[in-house]
Amino acid sequence: MAQQPPLNPGDEAEPGVPGTGEDLCPDCNGTGKRDGADCETCGGTGKVTQGIGGG
């Protein structure tokens, strides 16, 4: 069975979980880089998984 990649620190849930969606990383503004290195918040992808909707 394939194992999911680990979540990045900026992810609130695994991708594809109901009630979540992709958003631009708030720390690198979607570039995937900060200070010349991969952004730690998004793991260099420029995207984070966020909860959507209200509760």
ZAKOLDO-129723 format. One record per residue: residue number from 1; residue in three letters; x, y, z of N, C-alpha, C in turn. Coordinates in nm, 2 decimals. Each point is the difference from the previous one (the first is absolute). Layout:
% residues N
PT   nr  rest    n.px    n.py    n.pz   ca.px   ca.py   ca.pz    c.px    c.py    c.pz
PT  NUM   ALA       X       Y       Z       X       Y       Z       X       Y       Z
...
END
This chain:
% residues 55
PT   nr  rest    n.px    n.py    n.pz   ca.px   ca.py   ca.pz    c.px    c.py    c.pz
PT    1   MET    0.08   -0.12    0.00   -0.08    0.12    0.00    0.09    0.12    0.00
PT    2   ALA   -0.03    0.10   -0.09    0.08    0.12   -0.01   -0.03    0.09    0.12
PT    3   GLN    0.11    0.06    0.05   -0.01    0.09    0.12   -0.01    0.14   -0.05
PT    4   GLN   -0.09    0.08    0.06   -0.01    0.14   -0.04    0.12    0.07    0.04
PT    5   PRO    0.04    0.11   -0.07    0.11    0.08    0.04   -0.04    0.07    0.13
PT    6   PRO    0.10    0.03    0.08   -0.03    0.07    0.13   -0.06    0.14   -0.03
PT    7   LEU   -0.08    0.05    0.09   -0.06    0.13   -0.01    0.11    0.10    0.02
PT    8   ASN   -0.01    0.12   -0.06    0.08    0.11    0.02   -0.05    0.08    0.12
PT    9   PRO    0.09    0.07    0.07   -0.05    0.08    0.12   -0.12    0.09   -0.03
PT   10   GLY   -0.01    0.05   -0.12   -0.11    0.09   -0.03   -0.13   -0.07   -0.03
PT   11   ASP    0.00   -0.13   -0.02   -0.12   -0.07   -0.03   -0.09   -0.03    0.12
PT   12   GLU   -0.13    0.03   -0.02   -0.09   -0.03    0.11   -0.06   -0.14   -0.01
PT   13   ALA    0.01   -0.06   -0.11   -0.06   -0.14   -0.02    0.07   -0.06   -0.13
PT   14   GLU   -0.02   -0.13   -0.02    0.05   -0.07   -0.12   -0.07    0.05   -0.12
PT   15   PRO    0.06    0.01   -0.11   -0.07    0.04   -0.13   -0.11   -0.09   -0.03
PT   16   GLY   -0.11    0.05   -0.05   -0.12   -0.08   -0.03   -0.10   -0.03    0.11
PT   17   VAL    0.03    0.04    0.12   -0.09   -0.02    0.11   -0.12    0.10   -0.02
PT   18   PRO   -0.12   -0.05    0.01   -0.12    0.09   -0.02    0.01    0.12    0.10
PT   19   GLY   -0.04    0.11   -0.06    0.00    0.12    0.08    0.14    0.07    0.00
PT   20   THR    0.09   -0.04   -0.09    0.13    0.07   -0.01    0.02    0.03   -0.15
PT   21   GLY    0.10    0.09   -0.02    0.04    0.04   -0.14    0.14    0.05    0.01
PT   22   GLU    0.06    0.01   -0.12    0.13    0.06   -0.02   -0.01    0.15    0.00
PT   23   ASP    0.11    0.06    0.06    0.01    0.14    0.00    0.15    0.04   -0.01
PT   24   LEU    0.03    0.12   -0.04    0.13    0.04   -0.01    0.06    0.01    0.14
PT   25   CYS    0.13   -0.04    0.01    0.07    0.01    0.13    0.00    0.14    0.05
PT   26   PRO   -0.04    0.03    0.12    0.00    0.14    0.05    0.14    0.05    0.03
PT   27   ASP    0.10   -0.09    0.01    0.13    0.05    0.04    0.09    0.03   -0.12
PT   28   CYS   -0.02   -0.07   -0.11    0.08    0.02   -0.12   -0.08    0.06   -0.12
PT   29   ASN   -0.13    0.02    0.03   -0.09    0.05   -0.10   -0.01   -0.08   -0.13
PT   30   GLY    0.02   -0.13    0.02   -0.02   -0.10   -0.11    0.13   -0.02   -0.08
PT   31   THR    0.11    0.06    0.04    0.12   -0.02   -0.08    0.08   -0.13    0.03
PT   32   GLY   -0.02   -0.05    0.13    0.07   -0.12    0.04    0.13    0.03    0.06
PT   33   LYS    0.05    0.13   -0.01    0.13    0.04    0.05   -0.01    0.11    0.10
PT   34   ARG    0.09   -0.01    0.10    0.02    0.11    0.10    0.15    0.01    0.03
PT   35   ASP    0.05    0.12   -0.01    0.14    0.02    0.03    0.09   -0.09   -0.08
PT   36   GLY   -0.03   -0.02   -0.13    0.08   -0.08   -0.09   -0.01   -0.15    0.03
PT   37   ALA   -0.08   -0.05    0.08   -0.02   -0.14    0.03   -0.14   -0.04   -0.01
PT   38   ASP   -0.03   -0.14    0.00   -0.14   -0.04    0.00   -0.07    0.05    0.12
PT   39   CYS   -0.12    0.05   -0.02   -0.09    0.04    0.11   -0.03   -0.11    0.09
PT   40   GLU    0.02    0.01    0.13   -0.02   -0.11    0.10   -0.15   -0.02    0.02
PT   41   THR   -0.08    0.11   -0.02   -0.15   -0.01    0.03   -0.06   -0.09   -0.10
PT   42   CYS    0.03    0.01   -0.13   -0.06   -0.08   -0.11    0.08   -0.11   -0.05
PT   43   GLY    0.13   -0.01    0.05    0.09   -0.10   -0.05    0.05    0.03   -0.14
PT   44   GLY   -0.01    0.12   -0.04    0.05    0.04   -0.14   -0.10   -0.01   -0.11
PT   45   THR   -0.13   -0.04    0.04   -0.10   -0.01   -0.11   -0.07    0.13   -0.03
PT   46   GLY    0.00    0.09    0.09   -0.08    0.13   -0.02   -0.14   -0.02    0.04
PT   47   LYS   -0.05   -0.12    0.04   -0.14   -0.02    0.03   -0.01   -0.06    0.14
PT   48   VAL   -0.11    0.03    0.07   -0.03   -0.07    0.13   -0.15   -0.04   -0.01
PT   49   THR   -0.03   -0.11    0.08   -0.14   -0.04    0.00   -0.07    0.06    0.12
PT   50   GLN   -0.11    0.07   -0.02   -0.06    0.08    0.10   -0.15   -0.05    0.02
PT   51   GLY   -0.05    0.01    0.12   -0.14   -0.02    0.02   -0.08    0.11   -0.07
PT   52   ILE   -0.12   -0.03   -0.06   -0.08    0.10   -0.06   -0.14   -0.01    0.06
PT   53   GLY   -0.07    0.11   -0.01   -0.14    0.00    0.05    0.00    0.05    0.14
PT   54   GLY   -0.12    0.01    0.06   -0.01    0.04    0.14   -0.05   -0.11    0.09
PT   55   GLY    0.00    0.02    0.12   -0.04   -0.11    0.09   -0.08    0.05    0.11
END
